[in-house]
Amino acid sequence: DFGLPAALRWWAGELARRAPLQVHLAGEDALPRLPGEMEAQLFRIAQEAMMNIVKHASATRIDIALSSAQGRVRLRIEDNGRGFDPGGHDPLLRRPSWGLVHMRERALAIDGELRIESRPDAGTRVEVEAPLP
């Protein structure tokens, strides 16, 4: 009801209460209100990424950033966890988990692009970027 920044703040608070994590959210409260479908897809991508961090990364910190520029919205979720070796390939193409597949499908549903960067012992970054309506 209050938009994507408020939903991300709520979910970050929920995660911080459930797991021994520091969750930091930086974003534009002045971000224009996005269409409901776009907000829902971006929220679900963030939710999946953060649950993957809790389950697999052994991270102590999650940084979430929401921004808009040049007619695009960008959501970035980073952790300081153990990361993984994507083998030089896009992890979405190399034996993807259902969570990664769903994140990619959600990004495509809003004409967006999902990128995942990771290295062993260097954390993971999940970023989705989509055109503003």
N, CA, C and O atoms as a GROMACS GRO file, in nm:
protein
  532
    1ASP      N    1   0.080  -0.121   0.000
    1ASP     CA    2   0.000   0.000   0.000
    1ASP      C    3   0.084   0.127   0.000
    1ASP      O    4   0.040   0.232  -0.048
    2PHE      N    5   0.207   0.119   0.054
    2PHE     CA    6   0.288   0.239   0.068
    2PHE      C    7   0.405   0.244  -0.031
    2PHE      O    8   0.489   0.334  -0.022
    3GLY      N    9   0.411   0.152  -0.123
    3GLY     CA   10   0.513   0.153  -0.225
    3GLY      C   11   0.630   0.062  -0.197
    3GLY      O   12   0.643   0.005  -0.088
    4LEU      N   13   0.715   0.050  -0.297
    4LEU     CA   14   0.828  -0.041  -0.290
    4LEU      C   15   0.929  -0.006  -0.180
    4LEU      O   16   0.970  -0.097  -0.107
    5PRO      N   17   0.970   0.120  -0.164
    5PRO     CA   18   1.066   0.149  -0.056
    5PRO      C   19   1.013   0.106   0.081
    5PRO      O   20   1.089   0.051   0.161
    6ALA      N   21   0.887   0.131   0.108
    6ALA     CA   22   0.830   0.091   0.238
    6ALA      C   23   0.826  -0.061   0.251
    6ALA      O   24   0.853  -0.114   0.359
    7ALA      N   25   0.792  -0.130   0.145
    7ALA     CA   26   0.787  -0.277   0.150
    7ALA      C   27   0.926  -0.335   0.173
    7ALA      O   28   0.942  -0.430   0.249
    8LEU      N   29   1.027  -0.277   0.108
    8LEU     CA   30   1.164  -0.324   0.129
    8LEU      C   31   1.211  -0.297   0.272
    8LEU      O   32   1.278  -0.380   0.332
    9ARG      N   33   1.176  -0.181   0.326
    9ARG     CA   34   1.210  -0.150   0.467
    9ARG      C   35   1.147  -0.252   0.561
    9ARG      O   36   1.211  -0.301   0.653
   10TRP      N   37   1.020  -0.284   0.536
   10TRP     CA   38   0.951  -0.382   0.620
   10TRP      C   39   1.020  -0.518   0.612
   10TRP      O   40   1.047  -0.580   0.715
   11TRP      N   41   1.049  -0.565   0.489
   11TRP     CA   42   1.109  -0.697   0.474
   11TRP      C   43   1.250  -0.699   0.534
   11TRP      O   44   1.290  -0.799   0.594
   12ALA      N   45   1.326  -0.592   0.518
   12ALA     CA   46   1.460  -0.585   0.578
   12ALA      C   47   1.451  -0.597   0.730
   12ALA      O   48   1.532  -0.664   0.793
   13GLY      N   49   1.351  -0.531   0.789
   13GLY     CA   50   1.330  -0.542   0.933
   13GLY      C   51   1.293  -0.683   0.975
   13GLY      O   52   1.340  -0.731   1.078
   14GLU      N   53   1.209  -0.748   0.897
   14GLU     CA   54   1.171  -0.886   0.927
   14GLU      C   55   1.292  -0.979   0.925
   14GLU      O   56   1.310  -1.062   1.014
   15LEU      N   57   1.376  -0.964   0.822
   15LEU     CA   58   1.495  -1.049   0.812
   15LEU      C   59   1.591  -1.023   0.928
   15LEU      O   60   1.647  -1.116   0.985
   16ALA      N   61   1.610  -0.897   0.961
   16ALA     CA   62   1.702  -0.863   1.070
   16ALA      C   63   1.654  -0.922   1.202
   16ALA      O   64   1.736  -0.954   1.289
   17ARG      N   65   1.524  -0.937   1.218
   17ARG     CA   66   1.471  -0.999   1.341
   17ARG      C   67   1.487  -1.150   1.340
   17ARG      O   68   1.497  -1.211   1.446
   18ARG      N   69   1.488  -1.211   1.224
   18ARG     CA   70   1.493  -1.357   1.212
   18ARG      C   71   1.634  -1.414   1.207
   18ARG      O   72   1.656  -1.528   1.248
   19ALA      N   73   1.729  -1.337   1.158
   19ALA     CA   74   1.864  -1.390   1.135
   19ALA      C   75   1.966  -1.291   1.191
   19ALA      O   76   1.937  -1.172   1.202
   20PRO      N   77   2.084  -1.339   1.227
   20PRO     CA   78   2.188  -1.250   1.279
   20PRO      C   79   2.253  -1.170   1.166
   20PRO      O   80   2.368  -1.194   1.130
   21LEU      N   81   2.178  -1.075   1.113
   21LEU     CA   82   2.223  -0.994   0.999
   21LEU      C   83   2.203  -0.847   1.027
   21LEU      O   84   2.112  -0.807   1.099
   22GLN      N   85   2.290  -0.767   0.970
   22GLN     CA   86   2.264  -0.624   0.959
   22GLN      C   87   2.209  -0.602   0.819
   22GLN      O   88   2.270  -0.645   0.721
   23VAL      N   89   2.096  -0.538   0.810
   23VAL     CA   90   2.037  -0.511   0.679
   23VAL      C   91   2.029  -0.360   0.664
   23VAL      O   92   1.965  -0.292   0.745
   24HIS      N   93   2.093  -0.309   0.561
   24HIS     CA   94   2.096  -0.165   0.536
   24HIS      C   95   2.024  -0.136   0.405
   24HIS      O   96   2.053  -0.198   0.303
   25LEU      N   97   1.932  -0.042   0.409
   25LEU     CA   98   1.855  -0.004   0.291
   25LEU      C   99   1.883   0.141   0.256
   25LEU      O  100   1.864   0.230   0.339
   26ALA      N  101   1.928   0.164   0.135
   26ALA     CA  102   1.947   0.298   0.083
   26ALA      C  103   1.858   0.309  -0.040
   26ALA      O  104   1.865   0.227  -0.131
   27GLY      N  105   1.776   0.411  -0.041
   27GLY     CA  106   1.688   0.421  -0.156
   27GLY      C  107   1.623   0.555  -0.165
   27GLY      O  108   1.636   0.640  -0.076
   28GLU      N  109   1.555   0.572  -0.269
   28GLU     CA  110   1.488   0.698  -0.295
   28GLU      C  111   1.345   0.691  -0.244
   28GLU      O  112   1.259   0.627  -0.304
   29ASP      N  113   1.321   0.756  -0.132
   29ASP     CA  114   1.183   0.766  -0.088
   29ASP      C  115   1.104   0.852  -0.186
   29ASP      O  116   0.981   0.846  -0.191
   30ALA      N  117   1.177   0.933  -0.262
   30ALA     CA  118   1.111   1.018  -0.361
   30ALA      C  119   1.094   0.946  -0.495
   30ALA      O  120   1.048   1.006  -0.592
   31LEU      N  121   1.132   0.819  -0.500
   31LEU     CA  122   1.113   0.740  -0.621
   31LEU      C  123   0.967   0.751  -0.663
   31LEU      O  124   0.877   0.735  -0.580
   32PRO      N  125   0.941   0.777  -0.791
   32PRO     CA  126   0.801   0.784  -0.832
   32PRO      C  127   0.732   0.650  -0.806
   32PRO      O  128   0.792   0.544  -0.818
   33ARG      N  129   0.606   0.658  -0.772
   33ARG     CA  130   0.531   0.536  -0.747
   33ARG      C  131   0.527   0.456  -0.876
   33ARG      O  132   0.488   0.506  -0.981
   34LEU      N  133   0.566   0.331  -0.865
   34LEU     CA  134   0.570   0.242  -0.981
   34LEU      C  135   0.437   0.170  -0.996
   34LEU      O  136   0.361   0.160  -0.899
   35PRO      N  137   0.408   0.120  -1.115
   35PRO     CA  138   0.288   0.039  -1.131
   35PRO      C  139   0.293  -0.080  -1.034
   35PRO      O  140   0.400  -0.132  -1.004
   36GLY      N  141   0.177  -0.122  -0.988
   36GLY     CA  142   0.168  -0.229  -0.890
   36GLY      C  143   0.240  -0.356  -0.932
   36GLY      O  144   0.307  -0.419  -0.850
   37GLU      N  145   0.227  -0.394  -1.057
   37GLU     CA  146   0.293  -0.515  -1.106
   37GLU      C  147   0.445  -0.503  -1.097
   37GLU      O  148   0.513  -0.598  -1.058
   38MET      N  149   0.497  -0.387  -1.132
   38MET     CA  150   0.642  -0.365  -1.126
   38MET      C  151   0.690  -0.369  -0.982
   38MET      O  152   0.792  -0.432  -0.952
   39GLU      N  153   0.619  -0.302  -0.893
   39GLU     CA  154   0.658  -0.305  -0.752
   39GLU      C  155   0.654  -0.447  -0.697
   39GLU      O  156   0.744  -0.488  -0.623
   40ALA      N  157   0.553  -0.522  -0.733
   40ALA     CA  158   0.540  -0.659  -0.684
   40ALA      C  159   0.656  -0.746  -0.735
   40ALA      O  160   0.713  -0.823  -0.658
   41GLN      N  161   0.690  -0.734  -0.862
   41GLN     CA  162   0.797  -0.816  -0.917
   41GLN      C  163   0.932  -0.779  -0.855
   41GLN      O  164   1.010  -0.867  -0.821
   42LEU      N  165   0.959  -0.651  -0.841
   42LEU     CA  166   1.084  -0.608  -0.779
   42LEU      C  167   1.092  -0.654  -0.633
   42LEU      O  168   1.197  -0.698  -0.587
   43PHE      N  169   0.981  -0.643  -0.562
   43PHE     CA  170   0.980  -0.688  -0.423
   43PHE      C  171   1.007  -0.838  -0.414
   43PHE      O  172   1.085  -0.882  -0.329
   44ARG      N  173   0.945  -0.917  -0.500
   44ARG     CA  174   0.964  -1.063  -0.497
   44ARG      C  175   1.107  -1.101  -0.533
   44ARG      O  176   1.162  -1.197  -0.478
   45ILE      N  177   1.168  -1.028  -0.624
   45ILE     CA  178   1.309  -1.053  -0.657
   45ILE      C  179   1.395  -1.025  -0.534
   45ILE      O  180   1.481  -1.106  -0.499
   46ALA      N  181   1.371  -0.912  -0.470
   46ALA     CA  182   1.448  -0.879  -0.349
   46ALA      C  183   1.426  -0.982  -0.240
   46ALA      O  184   1.520  -1.023  -0.173
   47GLN      N  185   1.303  -1.023  -0.223
   47GLN     CA  186   1.270  -1.121  -0.120
   47GLN      C  187   1.343  -1.253  -0.146
   47GLN      O  188   1.399  -1.312  -0.053
   48GLU      N  189   1.343  -1.300  -0.269
   48GLU     CA  190   1.411  -1.424  -0.304
   48GLU      C  191   1.562  -1.411  -0.284
   48GLU      O  192   1.626  -1.501  -0.228
   49ALA      N  193   1.618  -1.299  -0.329
   49ALA     CA  194   1.762  -1.279  -0.313
   49ALA      C  195   1.801  -1.279  -0.166
   49ALA      O  196   1.901  -1.341  -0.128
   50MET      N  197   1.724  -1.211  -0.084
   50MET     CA  198   1.757  -1.204   0.058
   50MET      C  199   1.737  -1.338   0.128
   50MET      O  200   1.813  -1.371   0.219
   51MET      N  201   1.638  -1.414   0.089
   51MET     CA  202   1.620  -1.547   0.148
   51MET      C  203   1.736  -1.639   0.108
   51MET      O  204   1.781  -1.720   0.188
   52ASN      N  205   1.784  -1.626  -0.016
   52ASN     CA  206   1.902  -1.703  -0.058
   52ASN      C  207   2.023  -1.667   0.027
   52ASN      O  208   2.103  -1.754   0.062
   53ILE      N  209   2.038  -1.540   0.059
   53ILE     CA  210   2.149  -1.496   0.143
   53ILE      C  211   2.138  -1.562   0.280
   53ILE      O  212   2.237  -1.615   0.332
   54VAL      N  213   2.020  -1.558   0.339
   54VAL     CA  214   2.000  -1.618   0.471
   54VAL      C  215   2.030  -1.768   0.467
   54VAL      O  216   2.094  -1.821   0.558
   55LYS      N  217   1.983  -1.835   0.364
   55LYS     CA  218   1.997  -1.981   0.356
   55LYS      C  219   2.138  -2.028   0.320
   55LYS      O  220   2.184  -2.130   0.372
   56HIS      N  221   2.208  -1.954   0.232
   56HIS     CA  222   2.328  -2.010   0.172
   56HIS      C  223   2.457  -1.930   0.193
   56HIS      O  224   2.565  -1.987   0.181
   57ALA      N  225   2.449  -1.801   0.224
   57ALA     CA  226   2.568  -1.717   0.214
   57ALA      C  227   2.652  -1.706   0.341
   57ALA      O  228   2.768  -1.667   0.334
   58SER      N  229   2.595  -1.739   0.456
   58SER     CA  230   2.665  -1.716   0.583
   58SER      C  231   2.710  -1.570   0.593
   58SER      O  232   2.819  -1.542   0.643
   59ALA      N  233   2.628  -1.480   0.548
   59ALA     CA  234   2.659  -1.337   0.549
   59ALA      C  235   2.624  -1.276   0.683
   59ALA      O  236   2.544  -1.329   0.759
   60THR      N  237   2.688  -1.162   0.711
   60THR     CA  238   2.653  -1.086   0.830
   60THR      C  239   2.590  -0.952   0.794
   60THR      O  240   2.538  -0.882   0.880
   61ARG      N  241   2.593  -0.919   0.665
   61ARG     CA  242   2.539  -0.790   0.621
   61ARG      C  243   2.475  -0.803   0.484
   61ARG      O  244   2.525  -0.873   0.396
   62ILE      N  245   2.363  -0.734   0.467
   62ILE     CA  246   2.296  -0.721   0.338
   62ILE      C  247   2.278  -0.572   0.312
   62ILE      O  248   2.230  -0.499   0.399
   63ASP      N  249   2.317  -0.527   0.194
   63ASP     CA  250   2.296  -0.389   0.152
   63ASP      C  251   2.198  -0.390   0.036
   63ASP      O  252   2.216  -0.460  -0.064
   64ILE      N  253   2.093  -0.311   0.050
   64ILE     CA  254   1.989  -0.300  -0.052
   64ILE      C  255   1.988  -0.156  -0.100
   64ILE      O  256   1.988  -0.063  -0.019
   65ALA      N  257   1.988  -0.135  -0.230
   65ALA     CA  258   1.983  -0.001  -0.286
   65ALA      C  259   1.876   0.004  -0.394
   65ALA      O  260   1.866  -0.085  -0.479
   66LEU      N  261   1.797   0.109  -0.389
   66LEU     CA  262   1.691   0.131  -0.486
   66LEU      C  263   1.713   0.270  -0.543
   66LEU      O  264   1.724   0.368  -0.469
   67SER      N  265   1.719   0.280  -0.676
   67SER     CA  266   1.742   0.410  -0.738
   67SER      C  267   1.674   0.418  -0.874
   67SER      O  268   1.632   0.317  -0.931
   68SER      N  269   1.665   0.540  -0.923
   68SER     CA  270   1.614   0.560  -1.059
   68SER      C  271   1.696   0.670  -1.124
   68SER      O  272   1.735   0.768  -1.061
   69ALA      N  273   1.722   0.649  -1.252
   69ALA     CA  274   1.795   0.748  -1.331
   69ALA      C  275   1.773   0.717  -1.478
   69ALA      O  276   1.759   0.601  -1.518
   70GLN      N  277   1.770   0.821  -1.557
   70GLN     CA  278   1.761   0.808  -1.702
   70GLN      C  279   1.649   0.715  -1.746
   70GLN      O  280   1.666   0.634  -1.838
   71GLY      N  281   1.535   0.725  -1.680
   71GLY     CA  282   1.418   0.648  -1.720
   71GLY      C  283   1.423   0.501  -1.681
   71GLY      O  284   1.350   0.420  -1.738
   72ARG      N  285   1.509   0.466  -1.584
   72ARG     CA  286   1.521   0.327  -1.542
   72ARG      C  287   1.520   0.319  -1.390
   72ARG      O  288   1.562   0.412  -1.321
   73VAL      N  289   1.471   0.208  -1.340
   73VAL     CA  290   1.475   0.180  -1.197
   73VAL      C  291   1.575   0.068  -1.176
   73VAL      O  292   1.582  -0.027  -1.255
   74ARG      N  293   1.652   0.078  -1.069
   74ARG     CA  294   1.753  -0.024  -1.039
   74ARG      C  295   1.739  -0.066  -0.893
   74ARG      O  296   1.728   0.017  -0.803
   75LEU      N  297   1.740  -0.196  -0.873
   75LEU     CA  298   1.738  -0.256  -0.740
   75LEU      C  299   1.861  -0.343  -0.728
   75LEU      O  300   1.886  -0.429  -0.812
   76ARG      N  301   1.940  -0.319  -0.622
   76ARG     CA  302   2.062  -0.396  -0.600
   76ARG      C  303   2.061  -0.454  -0.459
   76ARG      O  304   2.030  -0.384  -0.363
   77ILE      N  305   2.094  -0.582  -0.449
   77ILE     CA  306   2.104  -0.651  -0.320
   77ILE      C  307   2.244  -0.713  -0.315
   77ILE      O  308   2.279  -0.795  -0.400
   78GLU      N  309   2.322  -0.674  -0.215
   78GLU     CA  310   2.459  -0.725  -0.200
   78GLU      C  311   2.476  -0.786  -0.062
   78GLU      O  312   2.413  -0.743   0.034
   79ASP      N  313   2.563  -0.886  -0.054
   79ASP     CA  314   2.594  -0.943   0.076
   79ASP      C  315   2.746  -0.959   0.090
   79ASP      O  316   2.820  -0.953  -0.008
   80ASN      N  317   2.788  -0.980   0.213
   80ASN     CA  318   2.930  -1.002   0.241
   80ASN      C  319   2.956  -1.149   0.273
   80ASN      O  320   3.050  -1.182   0.346
   81GLY      N  321   2.874  -1.236   0.219
   81GLY     CA  322   2.883  -1.379   0.248
   81GLY      C  323   2.989  -1.451   0.170
   81GLY      O  324   3.079  -1.390   0.111
   82ARG      N  325   2.977  -1.582   0.170
   82ARG     CA  326   3.081  -1.666   0.112
   82ARG      C  327   3.085  -1.663  -0.040
   82ARG      O  328   3.185  -1.705  -0.099
   83GLY      N  329   2.980  -1.615  -0.105
   83GLY     CA  330   2.980  -1.609  -0.250
   83GLY      C  331   2.986  -1.748  -0.312
   83GLY      O  332   2.977  -1.848  -0.242
   84PHE      N  333   3.001  -1.751  -0.442
   84PHE     CA  334   3.014  -1.878  -0.512
   84PHE      C  335   3.089  -1.853  -0.641
   84PHE      O  336   3.103  -1.738  -0.684
   85ASP      N  337   3.137  -1.959  -0.702
   85ASP     CA  338   3.210  -1.949  -0.828
   85ASP      C  339   3.116  -1.983  -0.942
   85ASP      O  340   3.083  -2.100  -0.963
   86PRO      N  341   3.074  -1.881  -1.016
   86PRO     CA  342   2.984  -1.911  -1.127
   86PRO      C  343   3.056  -1.976  -1.245
   86PRO      O  344   2.995  -1.998  -1.350
   87GLY      N  345   3.184  -2.008  -1.229
   87GLY     CA  346   3.257  -2.079  -1.334
   87GLY      C  347   3.276  -1.998  -1.460
   87GLY      O  348   3.292  -2.053  -1.569
   88GLY      N  349   3.275  -1.865  -1.445
   88GLY     CA  350   3.293  -1.781  -1.562
   88GLY      C  351   3.170  -1.772  -1.649
   88GLY      O  352   3.173  -1.710  -1.755
   89HIS      N  353   3.060  -1.833  -1.606
   89HIS     CA  354   2.935  -1.831  -1.681
   89HIS      C  355   2.828  -1.762  -1.599
   89HIS      O  356   2.840  -1.749  -1.477
   90ASP      N  357   2.726  -1.720  -1.665
   90ASP     CA  358   2.608  -1.666  -1.599
   90ASP      C  359   2.548  -1.775  -1.512
   90ASP      O  360   2.510  -1.880  -1.563
   91PRO      N  361   2.538  -1.753  -1.378
   91PRO     CA  362   2.483  -1.858  -1.293
   91PRO      C  363   2.339  -1.894  -1.328
   91PRO      O  364   2.289  -1.999  -1.287
   92LEU      N  365   2.272  -1.807  -1.402
   92LEU     CA  366   2.135  -1.839  -1.442
   92LEU      C  367   2.132  -1.945  -1.552
   92LEU      O  368   2.030  -2.009  -1.574
   93LEU      N  369   2.244  -1.962  -1.621
   93LEU     CA  370   2.250  -2.059  -1.730
   93LEU      C  371   2.317  -2.189  -1.688
   93LEU      O  372   2.308  -2.288  -1.760
   94ARG      N  373   2.382  -2.190  -1.574
   94ARG     CA  374   2.458  -2.306  -1.529
   94ARG      C  375   2.385  -2.372  -1.413
   94ARG      O  376   2.401  -2.331  -1.297
   95ARG      N  377   2.306  -2.474  -1.444
   95ARG     CA  378   2.230  -2.549  -1.343
   95ARG      C  379   2.163  -2.455  -1.243
   95ARG      O  380   2.192  -2.461  -1.123
   96PRO      N  381   2.075  -2.370  -1.290
   96PRO     CA  382   2.015  -2.272  -1.200
   96PRO      C  383   1.920  -2.336  -1.099
   96PRO      O  384   1.859  -2.439  -1.124
   97SER      N  385   1.911  -2.271  -0.986
   97SER     CA  386   1.812  -2.312  -0.888
   97SER      C  387   1.677  -2.252  -0.930
   97SER      O  388   1.673  -2.159  -1.010
   98TRP      N  389   1.570  -2.306  -0.877
   98TRP     CA  390   1.438  -2.252  -0.909
   98TRP      C  391   1.426  -2.106  -0.866
   98TRP      O  392   1.362  -2.027  -0.934
   99GLY      N  393   1.488  -2.071  -0.755
   99GLY     CA  394   1.483  -1.932  -0.710
   99GLY      C  395   1.545  -1.838  -0.810
   99GLY      O  396   1.489  -1.731  -0.837
  100LEU      N  397   1.660  -1.874  -0.867
  100LEU     CA  398   1.724  -1.790  -0.968
  100LEU      C  399   1.640  -1.784  -1.095
  100LEU      O  400   1.628  -1.678  -1.157
  101VAL      N  401   1.582  -1.896  -1.133
  101VAL     CA  402   1.495  -1.898  -1.251
  101VAL      C  403   1.376  -1.805  -1.229
  101VAL      O  404   1.341  -1.727  -1.319
  102HIS      N  405   1.315  -1.811  -1.114
  102HIS     CA  406   1.199  -1.726  -1.086
  102HIS      C  407   1.238  -1.578  -1.082
  102HIS      O  408   1.163  -1.492  -1.128
  103MET      N  409   1.355  -1.547  -1.027
  103MET     CA  410   1.400  -1.408  -1.026
  103MET      C  411   1.418  -1.358  -1.169
  103MET      O  412   1.380  -1.245  -1.200
  104ARG      N  413   1.475  -1.439  -1.254
  104ARG     CA  414   1.495  -1.399  -1.394
  104ARG      C  415   1.360  -1.380  -1.463
  104ARG      O  416   1.341  -1.282  -1.536
  105GLU      N  417   1.267  -1.472  -1.441
  105GLU     CA  418   1.134  -1.459  -1.503
  105GLU      C  419   1.064  -1.333  -1.456
  105GLU      O  420   0.997  -1.265  -1.534
  106ARG      N  421   1.078  -1.301  -1.328
  106ARG     CA  422   1.015  -1.180  -1.274
  106ARG      C  423   1.076  -1.054  -1.338
  106ARG      O  424   1.004  -0.960  -1.369
  107ALA      N  425   1.207  -1.054  -1.357
  107ALA     CA  426   1.272  -0.940  -1.423
  107ALA      C  427   1.222  -0.926  -1.567
  107ALA      O  428   1.192  -0.816  -1.612
  108LEU      N  429   1.215  -1.037  -1.638
  108LEU     CA  430   1.168  -1.033  -1.776
  108LEU      C  431   1.023  -0.987  -1.785
  108LEU      O  432   0.985  -0.922  -1.883
  109ALA      N  433   0.943  -1.018  -1.685
  109ALA     CA  434   0.801  -0.979  -1.685
  109ALA      C  435   0.783  -0.828  -1.681
  109ALA      O  436   0.678  -0.777  -1.720
  110ILE      N  437   0.885  -0.756  -1.635
  110ILE     CA  438   0.877  -0.609  -1.632
  110ILE      C  439   0.977  -0.549  -1.732
  110ILE      O  440   1.020  -0.434  -1.717
  111ASP      N  441   1.013  -0.627  -1.834
  111ASP     CA  442   1.108  -0.586  -1.937
  111ASP      C  443   1.243  -0.548  -1.877
  111ASP      O  444   1.313  -0.461  -1.929
  112GLY      N  445   1.278  -0.616  -1.769
  112GLY     CA  446   1.403  -0.586  -1.700
  112GLY      C  447   1.512  -0.687  -1.729
  112GLY      O  448   1.492  -0.785  -1.801
  113GLU      N  449   1.626  -0.659  -1.671
  113GLU     CA  450   1.743  -0.745  -1.685
  113GLU      C  451   1.795  -0.778  -1.546
  113GLU      O  452   1.809  -0.690  -1.461
  114LEU      N  453   1.824  -0.904  -1.522
  114LEU     CA  454   1.878  -0.950  -1.395
  114LEU      C  455   2.024  -0.987  -1.414
  114LEU      O  456   2.059  -1.061  -1.506
  115ARG      N  457   2.110  -0.935  -1.326
  115ARG     CA  458   2.252  -0.969  -1.328
  115ARG      C  459   2.291  -1.021  -1.191
  115ARG      O  460   2.248  -0.969  -1.088
  116ILE      N  461   2.374  -1.124  -1.191
  116ILE     CA  462   2.425  -1.178  -1.066
  116ILE      C  463   2.576  -1.187  -1.078
  116ILE      O  464   2.629  -1.247  -1.171
  117GLU      N  465   2.646  -1.126  -0.981
  117GLU     CA  466   2.791  -1.131  -0.976
  117GLU      C  467   2.830  -1.190  -0.842
  117GLU      O  468   2.774  -1.155  -0.738
  118SER      N  469   2.928  -1.282  -0.846
  118SER     CA  470   2.972  -1.345  -0.722
  118SER      C  471   3.111  -1.401  -0.741
  118SER      O  472   3.152  -1.437  -0.852
  119ARG      N  473   3.182  -1.408  -0.631
  119ARG     CA  474   3.313  -1.475  -0.625
  119ARG      C  475   3.324  -1.542  -0.490
  119ARG      O  476   3.270  -1.493  -0.391
  120PRO      N  477   3.394  -1.654  -0.484
  120PRO     CA  478   3.413  -1.720  -0.354
  120PRO      C  479   3.477  -1.624  -0.254
  120PRO      O  480   3.573  -1.553  -0.286
  121ASP      N  481   3.423  -1.622  -0.135
  121ASP     CA  482   3.471  -1.539  -0.024
  121ASP      C  483   3.462  -1.389  -0.052
  121ASP      O  484   3.527  -1.311   0.017
  122ALA      N  485   3.384  -1.348  -0.150
  122ALA     CA  486   3.372  -1.206  -0.182
  122ALA      C  487   3.227  -1.161  -0.192
  122ALA      O  488   3.200  -1.051  -0.240
  123GLY      N  489   3.133  -1.242  -0.149
  123GLY     CA  490   2.994  -1.202  -0.151
  123GLY      C  491   2.930  -1.213  -0.287
  123GLY      O  492   2.990  -1.260  -0.384
  124THR      N  493   2.806  -1.169  -0.292
  124THR     CA  494   2.725  -1.179  -0.414
  124THR      C  495   2.648  -1.050  -0.432
  124THR      O  496   2.605  -0.988  -0.334
  125ARG      N  497   2.631  -1.010  -0.557
  125ARG     CA  498   2.548  -0.893  -0.591
  125ARG      C  499   2.441  -0.938  -0.690
  125ARG      O  500   2.472  -0.998  -0.793
  126VAL      N  501   2.316  -0.909  -0.658
  126VAL     CA  502   2.204  -0.932  -0.746
  126VAL      C  503   2.150  -0.795  -0.783
  126VAL      O  504   2.122  -0.712  -0.697
  127GLU      N  505   2.137  -0.773  -0.913
  127GLU     CA  506   2.090  -0.642  -0.957
  127GLU      C  507   1.986  -0.661  -1.067
  127GLU      O  508   2.004  -0.740  -1.159
  128VAL      N  509   1.878  -0.588  -1.054
  128VAL     CA  510   1.775  -0.588  -1.158
  128VAL      C  511   1.754  -0.443  -1.200
  128VAL      O  512   1.748  -0.352  -1.117
  129GLU      N  513   1.743  -0.425  -1.330
  129GLU     CA  514   1.721  -0.292  -1.385
  129GLU      C  515   1.610  -0.302  -1.488
  129GLU      O  516   1.608  -0.394  -1.570
  130ALA      N  517   1.516  -0.207  -1.483
  130ALA     CA  518   1.401  -0.211  -1.573
  130ALA      C  519   1.362  -0.068  -1.612
  130ALA      O  520   1.389   0.026  -1.538
  131PRO      N  521   1.300  -0.052  -1.728
  131PRO     CA  522   1.256   0.080  -1.770
  131PRO      C  523   1.139   0.128  -1.684
  131PRO      O  524   1.049   0.052  -1.650
  132LEU      N  525   1.144   0.256  -1.651
  132LEU     CA  526   1.030   0.318  -1.583
  132LEU      C  527   0.918   0.336  -1.683
  132LEU      O  528   0.943   0.364  -1.800
  133PRO      N  529   0.795   0.320  -1.638
  133PRO     CA  530   0.682   0.338  -1.731
  133PRO      C  531   0.666   0.483  -1.773
  133PRO      O  532   0.575   0.515  -1.850
   0.00000   0.00000   0.00000
